[in-house]
Amino acid sequence: MSEEQKQDNAKAYWQKNVRLMIYLLAVWFVVSFGCGILFVDQLNEIRIGGYKLGFWFAQQGSIYTFLAIIFVYAFQMRKLDKEFGVDDDE
């Protein structure tokens, strides 16, 4: 592989990595800020287990979403690493 191909490969890898991070951060923002603050009044009309949904998103939902995002990021990065041949597996 030539030096130019390596640079193109690295650039494509980081473009996909950054795109994934932006997407996941947008999801986290919508859930934590949108559901927990902006749409809290509308969500509070819905109850889950006796608790208002807006309260639940502000207290628990954003944490669960963040944990899910960590697993999605790890899974997607493993796929991306394999796609570009930079994974740790032998």
GROMACS elastic network, one bead per residue, 0.5 to 0.9 nm:
[ bonds ]
;  ai    aj funct       b0    kb
    1     4     6  0.81940   500
    1     5     6  0.61329   500
    1     6     6  0.65987   500
    2     5     6  0.52074   500
    2     6     6  0.62920   500
    2     7     6  0.87413   500
    3     6     6  0.50654   500
    3     7     6  0.62706   500
    3     8     6  0.86712   500
    4     7     6  0.51207   500
    4     8     6  0.61892   500
    4     9     6  0.85213   500
    5     8     6  0.50200   500
    5     9     6  0.59745   500
    5    10     6  0.84975   500
    6    10     6  0.60789   500
    6    11     6  0.85216   500
    7    10     6  0.50442   500
    7    11     6  0.60549   500
    7    12     6  0.85730   500
    8    11     6  0.50590   500
    8    12     6  0.61564   500
    8    13     6  0.85304   500
    9    12     6  0.51932   500
    9    13     6  0.61225   500
    9    14     6  0.87298   500
    9    84     6  0.72802   500
   10    13     6  0.50102   500
   10    14     6  0.62405   500
   10    15     6  0.85586   500
   10    84     6  0.83433   500
   11    14     6  0.52779   500
   11    15     6  0.61029   500
   11    16     6  0.86990   500
   12    15     6  0.50538   500
   12    16     6  0.62692   500
   12    17     6  0.85495   500
   12    84     6  0.88976   500
   13    16     6  0.53769   500
   13    17     6  0.61809   500
   13    18     6  0.87144   500
   13    80     6  0.74664   500
   13    81     6  0.81888   500
   13    83     6  0.88899   500
   13    84     6  0.68284   500
   14    18     6  0.59404   500
   14    19     6  0.83355   500
   15    18     6  0.52501   500
   15    19     6  0.60785   500
   15    20     6  0.86112   500
   16    19     6  0.50362   500
   16    20     6  0.61676   500
   16    21     6  0.86676   500
   16    80     6  0.79651   500
   17    20     6  0.52043   500
   17    21     6  0.63029   500
   17    22     6  0.87275   500
   17    77     6  0.74536   500
   17    80     6  0.78687   500
   18    21     6  0.50251   500
   18    22     6  0.60981   500
   18    23     6  0.85354   500
   19    22     6  0.51981   500
   19    23     6  0.61884   500
   19    24     6  0.86794   500
   20    23     6  0.51557   500
   20    24     6  0.61846   500
   20    25     6  0.85390   500
   20    73     6  0.76452   500
   20    76     6  0.81677   500
   20    77     6  0.87094   500
   21    24     6  0.51661   500
   21    25     6  0.59737   500
   21    26     6  0.84370   500
   21    73     6  0.77853   500
   22    25     6  0.51252   500
   22    26     6  0.60503   500
   22    27     6  0.86611   500
   23    26     6  0.51368   500
   23    27     6  0.63882   500
   23    28     6  0.87747   500
   24    27     6  0.50686   500
   24    28     6  0.62260   500
   24    29     6  0.85940   500
   24    69     6  0.65032   500
   24    72     6  0.85887   500
   24    73     6  0.77764   500
   25    29     6  0.60319   500
   25    30     6  0.85703   500
   25    69     6  0.85877   500
   26    29     6  0.50147   500
   26    30     6  0.61388   500
   26    31     6  0.85828   500
   27    30     6  0.52134   500
   27    31     6  0.61963   500
   27    32     6  0.85229   500
   27    65     6  0.84564   500
   27    69     6  0.84700   500
   28    31     6  0.52321   500
   28    32     6  0.58976   500
   28    33     6  0.80122   500
   28    62     6  0.71756   500
   28    65     6  0.68168   500
   28    66     6  0.65087   500
   28    69     6  0.77497   500
   29    32     6  0.52895   500
   29    33     6  0.53625   500
   29    34     6  0.66937   500
   29    35     6  0.88785   500
   29    62     6  0.89156   500
   30    33     6  0.56013   500
   30    35     6  0.64437   500
   30    36     6  0.86507   500
   31    34     6  0.54836   500
   31    35     6  0.50035   500
   31    36     6  0.67932   500
   31    57     6  0.72685   500
   31    58     6  0.85424   500
   31    61     6  0.74926   500
   31    62     6  0.58983   500
   31    65     6  0.73968   500
   32    35     6  0.58562   500
   32    36     6  0.52643   500
   32    37     6  0.75299   500
   32    57     6  0.70144   500
   32    58     6  0.64697   500
   32    61     6  0.76341   500
   32    63     6  0.83102   500
   32    65     6  0.84250   500
   32    66     6  0.89462   500
   33    36     6  0.52514   500
   33    37     6  0.52913   500
   33    38     6  0.65385   500
   33    39     6  0.86362   500
   33    58     6  0.81684   500
   33    62     6  0.86442   500
   34    37     6  0.55915   500
   34    39     6  0.58097   500
   34    40     6  0.78847   500
   35    38     6  0.61288   500
   35    39     6  0.50919   500
   35    40     6  0.58402   500
   35    43     6  0.73749   500
   35    53     6  0.87665   500
   35    54     6  0.63275   500
   35    57     6  0.61544   500
   35    58     6  0.71488   500
   35    61     6  0.88102   500
   35    62     6  0.85416   500
   36    39     6  0.67532   500
   36    40     6  0.55873   500
   36    43     6  0.87832   500
   36    53     6  0.89576   500
   36    54     6  0.56863   500
   36    55     6  0.68935   500
   36    56     6  0.80500   500
   36    57     6  0.53101   500
   36    59     6  0.79687   500
   36    61     6  0.84555   500
   36    62     6  0.78037   500
   37    40     6  0.53087   500
   37    41     6  0.84331   500
   37    54     6  0.78374   500
   37    58     6  0.73239   500
   38    41     6  0.78565   500
   38    42     6  0.89722   500
   39    42     6  0.55066   500
   39    43     6  0.61231   500
   39    44     6  0.85191   500
   39    54     6  0.73114   500
   40    43     6  0.50494   500
   40    44     6  0.58270   500
   40    45     6  0.88441   500
   40    52     6  0.89812   500
   40    53     6  0.77896   500
   40    55     6  0.72370   500
   40    57     6  0.84492   500
   40    58     6  0.83670   500
   41    44     6  0.51739   500
   41    45     6  0.70149   500
   41    54     6  0.69237   500
   42    45     6  0.57630   500
   42    46     6  0.78923   500
   42    53     6  0.89197   500
   42    54     6  0.76846   500
   43    46     6  0.56149   500
   43    47     6  0.82931   500
   43    52     6  0.71606   500
   43    53     6  0.52539   500
   43    55     6  0.83132   500
   43    57     6  0.88523   500
   44    47     6  0.68492   500
   44    51     6  0.83579   500
   44    53     6  0.50929   500
   44    55     6  0.69376   500
   44    56     6  0.88817   500
   45    52     6  0.67566   500
   45    53     6  0.73714   500
   45    54     6  0.82598   500
   46    51     6  0.83779   500
   46    52     6  0.59416   500
   46    53     6  0.55368   500
   46    54     6  0.80604   500
   47    50     6  0.56061   500
   47    51     6  0.52447   500
   47    53     6  0.54138   500
   47    54     6  0.87399   500
   47    56     6  0.89880   500
   48    51     6  0.53396   500
   48    52     6  0.64483   500
   48    53     6  0.62298   500
   48    56     6  0.81524   500
   49    52     6  0.84093   500
   51    54     6  0.85637   500
   51    55     6  0.70337   500
   51    56     6  0.66633   500
   52    55     6  0.53530   500
   52    56     6  0.62640   500
   52    57     6  0.88431   500
   53    57     6  0.61583   500
   53    58     6  0.85772   500
   53    61     6  0.89877   500
   54    57     6  0.52174   500
   54    58     6  0.62430   500
   54    59     6  0.86545   500
   55    58     6  0.51185   500
   55    59     6  0.61086   500
   55    60     6  0.82253   500
   55    61     6  0.88728   500
   56    59     6  0.52040   500
   56    60     6  0.54126   500
   56    61     6  0.59375   500
   56    62     6  0.86460   500
   57    60     6  0.54758   500
   57    62     6  0.57074   500
   57    63     6  0.84164   500
   58    61     6  0.63590   500
   58    62     6  0.62867   500
   58    63     6  0.86173   500
   59    62     6  0.69435   500
   59    63     6  0.74922   500
   60    63     6  0.53353   500
   60    64     6  0.63049   500
   60    65     6  0.86082   500
   61    64     6  0.51676   500
   61    65     6  0.59953   500
   61    66     6  0.84866   500
   62    66     6  0.60424   500
   62    67     6  0.86498   500
   63    66     6  0.50528   500
   63    67     6  0.63083   500
   63    68     6  0.86668   500
   64    67     6  0.51125   500
   64    68     6  0.62027   500
   64    69     6  0.85819   500
   65    68     6  0.50086   500
   65    69     6  0.60820   500
   65    70     6  0.86843   500
   66    70     6  0.63511   500
   66    71     6  0.89246   500
   67    70     6  0.51550   500
   67    71     6  0.66343   500
   67    72     6  0.87957   500
   68    71     6  0.52480   500
   68    72     6  0.61692   500
   68    73     6  0.85466   500
   69    73     6  0.59207   500
   69    74     6  0.84788   500
   70    73     6  0.51732   500
   70    74     6  0.61925   500
   70    75     6  0.86405   500
   71    74     6  0.51282   500
   71    75     6  0.61094   500
   71    76     6  0.85064   500
   72    75     6  0.51636   500
   72    76     6  0.59897   500
   72    77     6  0.83985   500
   73    76     6  0.51629   500
   73    77     6  0.58917   500
   73    78     6  0.84393   500
   74    77     6  0.51947   500
   74    78     6  0.61496   500
   74    79     6  0.87450   500
   75    78     6  0.52280   500
   75    79     6  0.64829   500
   75    80     6  0.87482   500
   76    79     6  0.50964   500
   76    80     6  0.61223   500
   76    81     6  0.85580   500
   77    81     6  0.58802   500
   77    82     6  0.84407   500
   78    81     6  0.51007   500
   78    82     6  0.62598   500
   78    83     6  0.85805   500
   78    87     6  0.69844   500
   79    82     6  0.52110   500
   79    83     6  0.61251   500
   79    84     6  0.87799   500
   79    87     6  0.86575   500
   80    84     6  0.63142   500
   80    85     6  0.84411   500
   80    86     6  0.84662   500
   80    87     6  0.84255   500
   81    84     6  0.53269   500
   81    85     6  0.58612   500
   81    88     6  0.83915   500
   82    86     6  0.61776   500
   82    87     6  0.52725   500
   82    88     6  0.87062   500
   82    89     6  0.86037   500
   83    86     6  0.79185   500
   83    87     6  0.85254   500
   84    87     6  0.79449   500
   85    88     6  0.88847   500
   86    89     6  0.87952   500
   87    90     6  0.81352   500
